[in-house]
Amino acid sequence: MKKTKNTYIPINFSTPMIQAILAEDKTQTRRIIKPQPTKQRVVEQGEKYLSGATEEGVTSKDMANVDINIDNLLEDNPIKKGVILWVREKWGYSGYSDYLKEPYLYKINYDTEYDSFIENFELKKWGRPILMPKKAVRIFLKVTDVRVEKLQDITEKDAIKEGVEMFEDYVSRYKDYYHESGFNFTSARKGFQSIWQSIYGFKSWDENPWVWVYSFEWIDKPKDWKY
């Protein structure tokens, strides 16, 4: 029986989320669906992404009763269960590769943007995740579930799976990523909201977009990984 080849798709994560993945605290991520499956999309792309349409099409009178067709959205998404995500993060290449087991450095391992240790290894600046070469990739995530929901529908349980950092005192307190002012929240959902706002802007939470919800597990580098 012929073995099915792995499908690889890149994904970017911020440094705090890389930290959560490495600590095995993050097993979910949410990404904005582009373009959003709005009612306007019925006019642009027909009824494929919406359900409740008549054979004649969706009229303005019908628009209020049209629902999102989740099955068609999932069908068209290339990221499916079993796909392997290769993670792009802030990285750097050292001029002293002869002295290191690997010539690549990773921002998550250092507290400051440019410390003396990094200067000693002739690293001028950290590279953007999107420019990370495949040879430097060290984190692989296998997708275990994909679903669609509105951003604000996230539960407390799922917010914890998103890797929100927690401080355990008399009560559990969660980090404020937007204001970077400590552990201000007693709700993991509020902590996740601050993560979202730190990435997409303060007003982005109120926009409440449709999002992909990817659940994943961290795996070893696959044997068929090529760069």
Secondary structure by P-SEA (a helix, b strand, c coil): cbbbbbbbbbbbbcaaaaaaaaaccccbbbbbccccccaaaaaacccccccccccccccccccccccccaaaaaaaccccccbbbbbbcccccccccccccccccccccccccccaaaaaacccccccccccccccccbbbbbccccccccccccaaaaaaacccccccccbbbbbcccccccccccaaaaaaaaaaacccccccccccbbbbbbbbbbcccccccc
